[in-house]
């Protein structure tokens, strides 16, 4: 990762991109933080699976080649 990418991806910078992100995380307990992290990973996995299905269908239909 480049120095610029490391700065952009720092936890503080990422938290600033999410409305109320830094403030909300500072006020949660460790247990809440872990539970929320697990929940978000689950949602991310579901979203990734849906995206992969859509990309596969785009490929099967070849619609990306006609537009």
C-alpha positions in Angstrom: 0.0 0.0 0.0 1.3 3.4 -0.9 1.7 6.1 1.8 -1.2 8.0 0.3 -3.4 4.9 0.4 -2.4 4.2 4.0 -3.5 7.7 5.0 -6.8 7.4 3.1 -7.5 3.9 4.6 -6.6 4.9 8.2 -9.4 4.1 10.7 -9.8 7.8 11.6 -10.3 8.8 7.9 -12.7 5.9 7.3 -14.7 6.9 10.4 -15.0 10.4 9.1 -16.6 9.2 5.9 -19.4 7.6 7.9 -21.8 10.2 9.4 -21.3 10.1 13.2 -18.8 7.2 12.7 -16.0 8.3 15.0 -18.3 9.6 17.7 -20.5 6.5 17.7 -17.6 4.1 17.9 -15.9 6.0 20.8 -19.0 5.4 22.9 -19.7 1.7 22.4 -18.5 -1.1 24.7 -16.1 -3.7 23.6 -18.9 -6.3 23.4 -21.1 -4.0 21.3 -18.2 -3.2 19.0 -17.5 -6.9 18.4 -21.2 -7.7 17.9 -21.7 -4.9 15.5 -18.5 -5.9 13.6 -19.8 -9.5 13.3 -23.2 -8.1 12.1 -21.6 -5.8 9.5 -19.3 -8.6 8.2 -22.4 -10.8 7.7 -24.1 -7.9 5.8 -21.0 -7.4 3.7 -20.8 -11.1 2.8 -24.5 -11.0 1.8 -23.9 -7.9 -0.3 -20.8 -9.4 -1.9 -22.7 -12.6 -2.8 -25.5 -10.5 -4.4 -23.0 -8.5 -6.4 -21.2 -11.6 -7.6 -24.6 -13.1 -8.8 -25.4 -9.9 -10.7 -21.9 -9.8 -12.3 -22.3 -13.4 -13.3 -25.6 -12.7 -14.9 -24.2 -9.6 -16.7 -21.5 -11.9 -18.1 -23.9 -14.6 -19.1 -26.2 -12.2 -20.9 -23.3 -10.3 -22.4 -25.0 -7.0 -21.8 -21.7 -5.3 -21.0 -20.6 -6.0 -24.6 -23.6 -4.4 -26.2 -23.6 -1.0 -24.4 
